[in-house]
Amino acid sequence: MYVLGIETSCDETAVAIYHAEKGLISHILYSQASAHSEYGGVVPELASRDHIRKLTPLIRQTMQDSGVKAKDIGGIAYTAGPGLMGALLVGAATARSLAWAWRIPAVAVHHMEGHLLAPMLEEDSPEFPFVALLISGGHTLLIEVGGIGQYRLLGESLDDAAGEAFDKTAKLLGLAYPGGPELARLAGQGREGRFHFPRPMTDRPGLDFSFSGLKTFALNTIQQHVVCDQDRADVAIAFQRAMADTLSIKCKRALQQTGLKTLVVAGGVSANQMIRSKLLEMSAEQGAQVFFPRPEFCTDNGAMIAYAGCQRLLAGQTQNLEIFARPRWPIDELVGTEIA
């Protein structure tokens, strides 16, 4: 069965075609980053309008590139949330309309479930059960994963998500949006050890996160010490090191508490090389394996939505003709869903 996947949760318009046996057939992503950069962040109305302009042409191009015809597609998967409501509605309305016109089923996919399952697109993929760390611009979650649809929330961010903290700190440093990759590049020029940032909520038990204080510490450090480019780079590497250490400490606790030996790390922030290195080092010390999606599948993409949707369609899940979108959708509400 071929599944068409559509992702429009924020500022990427992405389309993919996945086959239940052949794997990923084709995928295309259009990023709106340049359109939002002058505003220093995503403007929801502009994002929605751009999705409207780009989505249908991208669907046509993906199908043309893959050689898959409308008659070959057995189902459509679309991101229904969480995300920007207007952006979600573009993808949901398009998916539901195509499904009705082609007389095939459609299924709503949880955006973070897509990220969680992104490593399954790789040839060397993890086996269930595992601990998943999902780190993106809007979410920081630790989840115990027993199987597809079997999720137990272990910890989450109580304020700023990891990616949000990266972007806000990058903005304080005068870097362009999206700030995470820019901060990582600047950190490459920084000197280790000049500044020491706190590792928030690591001195107390539990698996929740808090990064707003880390951002505030960066602001105070910048105001007191930054007068040149080298100072900015030193702040960047100190912030990035604190983030990597904090995530590593929490993941170590999660592995120890669950007794599991497999860690999956996904979401846009998982592309950060310092964070990857720190988690690889920690996992090796714990005798555990860690899996990351390739960089192109760390950010929002249609391939992960097509894969997740395919698994749900194979299990017999579909939606009715309602256009379903939820800007807020806790992933633990998916617990108990029976997915084969």
N, C-alpha and C positions, 0 to 999 in steps of 0.2 A: 504494500500500500504506500502510495506517495502522499505526503502531508505537506501542505503549504503553511509555512510559519510566518507570522506578521508581528513585528515588535514596534510599538510607537508610544512607549511609556513616558519618555522625556524628550531628549534632544537628539536622538538617533532614529532614523527611519530605516528599518532593516527587514529584509525578506529572505526566506530560505526555503528550499525543498529538501525534505528528508524522506528516505525510503526505509521501511521497517526492516528489510534484510540487507539492502545495499549500502545503507548508511547515508551520510550527507552527500547530496547530489550537487547543490549549487547554493551560494549565498551571496548577498550584496548588502552593503551598509552605506548609508549616506549620513554624515555627521553635520549637524547644524552649528558646531562649535564656533566657526568664524562669524556666523550671524549674531551670536549672543556675546561674543568676546567684548564688544565695545560697551556692553552693559555690565560686565563683570559677573554675569551669571545668567541662568536661563530665564527668559521672559515667556511665561506660559502662552500668551496669545500668539506671539510670533512662532512658537514651537508648533502650535496646533495648525496654523496656516501653512507652515512649511510641510508638515505631514500631508496635508490635503494636496499640495502641489506635487509632492514627490512619490507618494505611495503607489498610486496606480501605474505610473511609468516604471517603477522599480519591480512591481509584480510582473509586468510584461517582459521586462529585460531578464529577470530571473528565469522565467519560463522559456524564453527564447534561448538563453545561454545553455540551459539544461536539456533542451529538446523535449521537455515534458509538456503535453497538451492538457487542456482543461479536462478532457474526458478521462485522462489517466489519474487525476488527483482523487484520492479517496476521502480526504478530510482536510479541514482548515483549522489551524491552531492560532490563537491570537492572545496577546497580553491583555488581560482584563484588569490588572492592578497588581500591586499599588503603583501609583504614578500620578501624573498631572491629568485631571479629569478630561479636559478638552483634547489632549493628545491621545488618551486612551480611547475616547469615543470615536476618533478618526479610524483607528485600527479595528475597533469592535464593529462599527457600522459597515466598514468595507468587508470585513471577514463574513459577517452575517449575511450581507447582500450577495456576495459571491456564493456562499454555501446554498442560499435559497435558489439562486439562478442556476447553479450547477447540480442541484438536488443531491447534495452530499452533506454529511454531518459537520458541525463546527464545535469546537471545545474551547472554553476559556481557560487560560493558563495563568497561574500565579507567577509574577515576574521573578520573585526570589527563588521559587522552585526551579525556574529556568536556569538561573545562575548556579544553584546547587547541583544541578544535573549536567552542567556544561562539561565537566571533565569526562563524562560518559561518551563524549564525541571523539575522544582520543583513542588511539589503538591500544595504548596501555591505560586502561581505565580501572578505577577502584571497584572493589566488591563490597556489598552491604554486609554488616552494618559499619558505619563510620561516624566520626565527628566532623561536622562541617562548620567552617568559619566563613561567613558571608560578609564581605567588606566592600561597600560601595558608597556613592555620594549620599544616599539617603538611609542606608541601613548598616548596622553592625550587629551580627547575630551569631551565636553559637548554638548549634542544633545537633542533637543526637538523631541520626538517620538510620532507621531499621530497614527501610525499603522505600520505594517510590510511594509517596503519600503517607508514610509512617514517620512523623516528625515530632520530636519532643524538644521544646525550646529550653535551652540551658541558661542562656544569658543574652542580654541585649544592651544597646546603648541607652542610657537614661536621658541623654541630651543630644549633643552633636554626634553624628555618625563619623566614622574614620575619614571617609572621603570628604565630608563637609568640613572637617577640621583642617584637612590638607588644603582645600580650596580657600578657606578663610585666612589661613596663615600665609598662603601664597599671595593673596590680595594685600595683606599687611606688608609683605615684602615688595610690593609693587610689580608682581608678576602677572602675566596675562591669563585669562580664563581659557580652557580649564586649568586650574592651578596645580593640581597634583603632579602631572608629568613635568611641569615647569619647575616646581620645587625640587623634585628628584634630580633634575639636571643641575640645578644650582647647588644642591647638596654635594654633587660630585666634585665641586671645587672647594668644599669646606674642610676645615681642620677639626678633627675629632678631639673632644675633651675641653675645648675652650669654654663652652657653655654646657651646663647639665640641667636638663629639663626633668620634671617629675614624671614618674610612671603611675598615672592615676588609678586609684582603687586596687592597687596590687598589694597594699599593706593590710588588707582586710579580706576575710573569706568571701567566696561568691564568684560568679562568672559574669556579672554585669560590667558594663563599660561606662566611662564618662570622659569625654574629650573636650568639653567646653573650658575646663580649667587649664588644659594644655594650650589651648588657643590664647587664653588670657595671659598665661605665662609668656607666650611668644610675644604678645603685644607689649608687655612691660619690658621685656628684654630688648626689643627693637627700639622702643622709646628711650631707653637708658644707654644703649651701647652701640647702636648701628649708625655709623657715619660714612661708611664706604662699602664697596661691593664685596670685599672680603668678609666684612662683618655680616653682611646679609647671607653669604654662603655658610658662615659658621653657625648662624642661627638655623639655617635650613637643615644642615646635617644633624644638629642637636635635636631638633624637632623630629626629624625622620627616625633617628635612633631611638628616641623615647617611644614613638609610635610602634616601631618594630619590637622593642623589648616588651612593651605592654601587651601586645597581641600574642607574643610568644609565651609569656607567663600565663595568660588566661587559657591558651590552647593546651599548655602542659597540664594545667589543673583539670581541664575538661577530659583529657585523655586518661588521667589518673582516676578521676571520679567515675568515669564510665567503664574503665578497664579495657577500652578499645585501643587498637593498635594501628588505626588508619585515620588520617586527617585529610580532608578535602578543603581547599582554600579557593574561593571564587569571588567574583565581583571585580569592579574596576580597579580597586586598590591592590588586588592580588597581583597586578602586573609589576608592582614596585619591587625592584631587585633586592634592595636591602631587606625588605620584609620577607621576601622569598628565602633569602640566604639565612636569615635568623630562624625561620620556621623549619627549614631543612636541617639546620644545626640542632635545634631543640628536638626534632623528631628522631634524629639519629641517636641522640643521647637517651631517648626513651625507648629505643628499639621499635620505633613506629615508622610507617611509610606516610609520605605526604604527596598529594596529587594536586596539580594546578592545571587549569585549562591553558591552551596556548594563548599568547597575548591578544590575538584578534577576537578570542571568545571570552576575554575577561570583561570587556566593556559590553554594553547592551548589544544584542545581536539576534537575528532571526533564527539562527541555527539551534540555539538552546531552546527557543520556544517551539520550533518544529519538532525537536526531539521529545521534549516533555509532553507536547500535545499528542504525538504519535503513541506514546506509552498509554496515555489515558484513553485515546480512541480505541486502541487494541483491547483495553479492558472494558470497552463498551460504554464509556462515558461520552455524553454529548450534551449540548444545551438546546433549549427550545428556541423559538424565533426571537426571544427577547434579546435586545442589545444590552449585554451585561458588562458593566464597568464599575470598579470600586477603587477610588483613589487611596483609601486606607483599607488594608486587608491583611490582618495578622496571619502569618504563615502557620501558627499553631491551630488555626481554625480548620486546616486541612488534615489534622490528625484524625485517624480513624477511617479515612477514605480508603476503600478497598481497591487497591490497584495490583494487578497481577505482575 
